[in-house]
Amino acid sequence: MTGVIASTTATTVTITIPSSGVMPGDTAILMDSGRITTGTGVIPDDIVPTGWTRLAGSSGLGDDSYGARINISYRVLTAADIGMTISGMNPDTRFKSMLVVRGDVVLEAICGALNYQITTGDPTLQTVTPPVAAYPILVVGGQHLATNGVLTMSPAGTVLNTGVSRREIRYSLAEAGAAVTTTYNTPDTGAWHMVWSLWIGFPPRSEASIPPAKRAEIGMIPNVMARALAEPSVVMAYAARMFFDDGTLRLFAGYGEISVFGETFYGVTDPTGSRLVKIEQIDDPRPGVAGSVRVGLVNADIAMLRAMQVGGTDFEGRRCDILMIVWDTVSMVALCPPVNLTPYGRMTSARLQRGKTVREVSFEVEGLWSARNFAVNGTLNPSDQNRRFPTDKACDKIGNSVGVRWPAS
């Protein structure tokens, strides 16, 4: 279960991260609102605390020409962060609030579009429409007013304020797939109003960021993916994440494109297109043994071939992650972050193949211990699995569509 395990507010330039009940790996969300009332035409400085990551923000001049800003940021807390005082924006009118969220695994934070209004009149109703997602979602909104007035949230949520209703937030946290459309409204109560709202999602971090105690006991698959694979209807695909100086190229072995936790992976350009991404079979690596994977782009266009001839050697030594992606076939929602099957994987130089009808660019992805002169321990197929473990039937159904209950009991 995921829940808000601590909260706090402040009306100063600083705010202290809660310590009671907070643990390393918890995710803190900071909401920092400010307004300058000492002069017109000036917007508060854009400040995100050191080490925190911006989720959303907006600013502007109200219809009275006084400037305002909202910044929302997050941080996965370490032991050193707990109880620490951090600094944010410092206009003459300030309101900071913080929520600390904990899940079964270490959580990232992503968000939807931010609603933000600065007005001297009656603020308009704000609507937050969360996605149907396979991770918990926080719906949160707040007000910062000149005069007291009750912020209305529908459906109703939890209230966090500083003891006066002109500075408060209201929120609700729902488990995967349970968040609902929510509205926020503030009455016309005084000289000025700042109102904001959005949703914040909490997908689990990749296996590399999950503490060993939180990982599954079945090897390379973390517990979050093990739970995903236990769902009644899932599909799996391989993908590649390639790092270059001018950007990151994301490919997957399938049609069209898929978006997974903020990343978009490209396969065939369209169902009848000519480009095909190939990720060949993955060897079964053991300690001290290097597996390698070949990634190919079939029917690459002339422009790509020419670019490869000029700069193909730039592949050598570049980082490349070979990923396993799992998603639900009904909702078409990714069930967990991609799992990296090749930590510290590096690309070899690209190889070009030309023909009258086929043009292919391919390269190997080698593991961290690829220089060791050992043969891999076979592939993940029935014959090699029986050679490794006689009578083992774990790989007998690879390539078939079957229904399997895991664990068995």
C-alpha positions in Angstrom: 0.0 0.0 0.0 1.0 3.6 -0.7 0.2 6.4 1.8 1.0 9.9 3.0 3.0 9.2 6.2 4.0 12.8 7.2 3.2 16.4 6.3 4.2 19.9 7.3 3.7 23.6 6.4 5.6 26.8 6.7 5.2 30.5 6.0 8.9 31.4 6.0 11.7 31.1 3.4 12.6 27.6 4.9 10.7 24.4 5.6 11.9 21.4 7.7 11.5 17.9 6.3 9.5 15.8 8.8 11.5 13.3 10.8 8.8 11.4 12.8 8.1 8.2 11.0 10.0 9.2 7.9 12.5 6.7 6.4 15.2 6.8 3.6 13.5 6.0 0.3 10.3 7.9 1.1 9.3 10.5 -1.6 8.8 14.1 -0.4 6.6 16.5 -2.4 7.2 20.3 -1.8 4.6 22.9 -2.9 6.0 26.4 -2.6 3.7 29.4 -3.3 4.6 33.1 -3.1 3.4 36.6 -4.0 5.1 39.9 -4.0 2.9 42.7 -2.6 5.6 45.4 -2.1 5.7 46.5 -5.8 3.9 45.8 -9.0 5.2 44.1 -12.1 7.7 41.9 -10.2 7.4 38.0 -10.1 9.1 36.0 -7.3 12.4 34.4 -8.1 12.2 30.9 -9.5 13.8 28.8 -6.8 13.9 25.0 -6.5 15.8 23.6 -3.4 19.2 22.1 -4.2 18.9 18.4 -4.9 15.2 18.5 -5.6 13.6 17.9 -9.0 10.9 20.2 -10.4 7.6 18.6 -11.2 5.6 21.6 -12.2 5.5 25.4 -11.9 3.8 28.5 -13.1 4.0 32.3 -12.6 2.5 35.5 -13.7 1.1 38.9 -12.9 -2.4 39.1 -11.4 -5.0 41.5 -12.7 -3.8 43.9 -10.0 -0.2 43.7 -11.5 1.3 42.0 -8.5 3.4 39.0 -9.3 3.0 35.4 -8.0 4.6 32.0 -8.5 4.0 28.3 -7.6 6.8 25.7 -7.7 6.2 21.9 -7.1 9.2 19.7 -6.7 10.1 16.3 -5.2 13.0 14.3 -3.8 13.5 10.7 -2.8 14.9 11.2 0.7 18.1 9.9 2.0 19.0 9.4 5.7 20.8 12.8 5.6 17.6 14.6 4.4 15.4 13.5 7.3 14.8 16.5 9.6 16.9 18.8 7.3 15.8 22.4 6.8 15.7 23.5 3.1 15.2 26.9 1.5 12.7 27.9 -1.2 11.2 31.1 -2.6 11.4 34.2 -0.5 8.8 36.8 -1.5 7.1 38.9 1.2 4.0 36.6 1.2 4.9 32.9 1.3 3.2 29.5 1.9 5.1 26.2 1.8 3.6 22.7 2.3 5.2 19.2 2.1 3.8 15.7 1.9 5.9 12.6 2.4 4.7 9.5 0.5 5.8 5.9 1.1 5.1 2.8 -1.1 6.1 -0.9 -1.1 9.1 0.1 -3.2 11.0 3.3 -3.8 8.8 5.7 -5.8 9.5 8.2 -8.5 7.1 11.2 -9.1 5.5 12.4 -12.4 2.7 14.8 -12.9 0.0 16.1 -15.2 -0.7 19.6 -16.3 -0.8 22.3 -13.6 -3.9 24.5 -13.3 -2.9 27.9 -11.9 -4.9 31.1 -11.6 -4.0 34.5 -10.1 -7.0 36.9 -9.9 -8.6 39.7 -7.9 -12.1 38.4 -8.9 -13.9 35.1 -8.4 -11.6 32.2 -9.3 -12.9 29.7 -11.8 -13.6 26.1 -11.0 -10.5 23.9 -11.6 -10.8 20.3 -12.8 -8.1 17.6 -12.4 -8.6 14.4 -14.5 -6.1 11.7 -13.5 -5.1 9.0 -15.9 -6.0 5.3 -15.4 -2.6 4.2 -14.4 -0.9 1.2 -12.8 0.6 3.2 -10.0 -0.8 5.4 -7.1 -1.9 8.9 -7.9 -2.1 12.0 -5.6 -4.7 14.6 -6.6 -3.7 17.8 -4.8 -4.8 21.5 -5.0 -4.2 24.6 -2.9 -5.1 28.2 -2.3 -3.2 31.3 -1.1 -5.6 34.1 -0.5 -5.7 37.6 0.9 -8.7 36.8 3.2 -10.0 33.6 4.7 -12.2 31.4 2.5 -12.8 27.7 2.4 -11.2 25.7 -0.5 -13.8 23.2 -1.8 -12.6 19.8 -3.1 -15.0 17.3 -4.7 -14.8 14.4 -3.9 -13.6 15.7 -0.5 -10.1 15.0 0.6 -7.6 15.6 3.4 -7.0 19.2 4.5 -3.5 20.6 5.4 -3.2 24.2 6.4 -1.3 26.6 8.7 -4.3 27.3 11.0 -6.0 29.8 8.7 -8.1 28.8 5.8 -6.6 31.4 3.4 -3.5 29.1 3.2 -4.3 25.5 2.7 -4.1 22.5 0.5 -6.5 19.6 0.0 -5.5 16.2 -1.4 -6.4 12.6 -1.9 -4.2 9.6 -2.6 -5.6 6.6 -4.6 -4.1 3.3 -5.4 -3.5 2.1 -9.0 -6.5 2.7 -11.2 -8.7 4.3 -8.5 -8.1 8.0 -8.9 -11.1 10.0 -10.0 -11.8 13.4 -11.6 -11.7 16.0 -8.9 -12.7 19.7 -8.8 -11.4 22.6 -6.8 -13.1 25.9 -6.1 -12.4 29.0 -4.1 -15.0 31.7 -3.3 -14.5 35.3 -4.1 -13.3 36.4 -0.6 -10.8 39.3 -0.8 -8.4 41.5 -2.7 -6.5 38.6 -4.4 -6.5 34.8 -4.9 -4.0 32.2 -6.1 -5.4 28.8 -6.8 -3.7 25.7 -8.2 -4.3 22.0 -8.7 -2.8 18.9 -10.5 -2.3 15.1 -10.2 1.0 13.5 -9.2 1.7 9.9 -10.0 4.1 7.6 -8.2 5.5 4.9 -10.4 8.1 2.6 -8.8 11.8 3.2 -9.6 13.7 0.8 -11.7 15.4 -2.2 -10.1 18.8 -0.3 -9.9 17.2 2.1 -7.4 15.3 -0.4 -5.3 17.2 -1.5 -2.1 18.3 -5.2 -2.2 15.8 -5.9 0.7 13.0 -4.8 -1.6 13.9 -6.9 -4.6 12.3 -10.2 -5.5 14.1 -13.5 -4.7 13.9 -14.8 -8.3 16.9 -13.1 -9.7 17.0 -10.3 -12.3 13.2 -9.6 -12.0 12.3 -7.1 -9.2 9.3 -7.7 -7.1 7.3 -5.0 -8.9 7.6 -6.8 -12.2 6.9 -10.2 -10.5 3.6 -8.8 -9.4 2.9 -7.4 -12.9 3.6 -10.8 -14.5 1.1 -12.4 -12.1 -1.7 -10.3 -13.7 -4.2 -12.2 -15.9 -3.4 -10.7 -19.2 0.1 -9.2 -19.9 2.5 -9.0 -22.8 6.2 -8.5 -22.8 8.7 -7.0 -25.3 12.4 -6.2 -25.5 13.5 -2.6 -26.0 16.9 -0.8 -26.3 17.9 2.5 -24.8 20.9 3.9 -26.6 22.9 7.0 -25.4 24.6 9.4 -27.8 26.0 12.9 -27.5 23.0 14.4 -29.3 20.3 12.5 -27.4 18.9 9.1 -26.5 17.5 6.7 -29.1 14.8 4.3 -27.8 13.8 1.3 -29.9 11.6 -1.7 -29.3 10.9 -4.9 -31.2 7.3 -4.3 -32.3 5.0 -2.1 -34.3 4.5 1.6 -34.0 5.5 3.2 -30.7 4.8 2.7 -27.0 5.1 5.1 -24.1 6.3 3.7 -20.8 6.7 5.8 -17.7 7.6 9.0 -19.6 9.7 7.3 -22.3 8.6 6.6 -25.9 10.1 3.6 -27.7 9.9 3.3 -31.5 9.5 0.1 -33.5 8.2 -0.2 -37.0 7.1 3.2 -38.2 3.6 2.0 -39.0 1.9 -1.4 -39.4 2.8 -1.5 -43.1 6.1 0.4 -42.8 9.4 -0.8 -44.0 11.6 -0.3 -40.9 11.9 -3.1 -38.4 13.7 -3.2 -35.1 15.3 -6.6 -34.3 16.6 -7.5 -30.8 18.0 -11.0 -31.1 18.0 -13.8 -28.5 19.5 -13.0 -25.2 22.2 -15.4 -23.8 21.9 -16.8 -20.3 24.8 -15.1 -18.4 26.3 -16.4 -15.2 28.8 -14.8 -12.8 32.0 -14.2 -14.6 30.4 -14.8 -18.0 29.6 -12.2 -20.5 26.4 -12.3 -22.5 25.9 -10.1 -25.6 22.8 -9.0 -27.5 22.6 -8.0 -31.2 20.3 -5.1 -32.0 19.5 -4.4 -35.6 17.5 -1.8 -37.7 16.3 -3.5 -40.9 15.6 -1.4 -44.0 17.3 1.7 -42.7 16.9 4.6 -45.0 19.7 6.1 -47.1 20.1 9.1 -44.7 20.8 6.7 -41.8 23.2 4.6 -43.8 25.2 7.7 -44.8 25.2 8.9 -41.2 26.5 5.5 -40.1 29.3 5.6 -42.6 30.5 9.0 -41.3 30.0 8.4 -37.6 29.3 4.8 -37.1 32.4 4.3 -35.0 30.8 6.6 -32.4 28.8 3.6 -31.3 31.9 2.0 -29.8 31.8 2.0 -26.0 28.5 3.9 -25.8 26.1 2.9 -23.1 23.1 0.8 -24.2 20.4 -0.7 -21.9 18.5 -3.8 -23.1 15.1 -3.6 -21.4 12.2 -5.9 -20.6 8.8 -4.1 -20.8 5.5 -5.6 -19.5 2.0 -4.0 -20.0 -1.6 -4.9 -19.6 -3.3 -6.0 -22.9 -6.7 -4.7 -21.9 -5.9 -1.2 -20.6 -2.6 -0.9 -22.6 -1.0 0.6 -19.5 2.6 -0.4 -18.6 2.5 -2.3 -15.3 5.9 -1.4 -14.0 9.1 0.5 -15.2 11.3 -1.3 -17.7 13.8 -3.7 -16.2 17.4 -3.4 -17.4 18.7 -6.8 -18.5 22.2 -5.4 -19.3 23.5 -3.2 -16.5 26.6 -1.3 -17.7 26.0 -2.6 -21.3 28.2 -1.1 -24.0 27.7 -0.9 -27.8 30.3 -2.1 -30.3 30.9 -0.4 -33.6 27.9 -0.5 -36.0 27.9 -3.1 -38.9 26.3 -2.2 -42.2 24.7 -4.7 -44.6 23.4 -3.7 -48.0 21.3 -5.5 -50.6 18.8 -4.7 -53.3 15.9 -5.1 -51.0 17.4 -5.1 -47.5 19.6 -2.5 -45.7 20.5 -3.2 -42.1 22.4 -1.4 -39.4 23.3 -3.7 -36.4 25.6 -3.7 -33.4 26.4 -5.8 -30.4 25.6 -4.8 -26.8 28.2 -6.4 -24.5 28.1 -6.8 -20.7 30.4 -5.6 -18.1 32.6 -8.7 -18.2 32.7 -9.2 -21.9 36.5 -9.3 -22.1 36.5 -12.5 -20.1 37.1 -15.5 -22.3 34.3 -17.7 -21.2 31.5 -19.2 -23.2 28.0 -18.3 -22.2 25.9 -20.9 -20.5 23.5 -21.4 -23.4 20.3 -19.6 -24.3 16.8 -19.5 -22.8 15.3 -22.5 -24.7 14.2 -26.0 -23.7 17.3 -27.9 -24.9 19.8 -25.6 -23.1 17.7 -25.5 -20.0 17.6 -29.3 -19.8 21.4 -29.4 -20.3 21.8 -27.0 -17.4 19.2 -28.6 -15.2 18.1 -32.1 -16.4 14.3 -32.6 -16.5 13.6 -28.9 -15.9 10.6 -27.7 -17.9 10.8 -24.0 -17.2 11.5 -23.1 -20.8 9.3 -25.6 -22.5 6.5 -23.1 -23.3 8.7 -20.3 -24.6 7.0 -18.9 -27.7 3.6 -20.4 -26.9 0.5 -18.5 -25.6 -0.4 -20.2 -22.3 -2.1 -19.4 -19.0 0.2 -19.8 -16.0 -0.5 -19.2 -12.4 2.6 -17.9 -10.5 3.3 -18.7 -7.7 1.7 -22.2 -7.9 0.2 -21.8 -4.4 
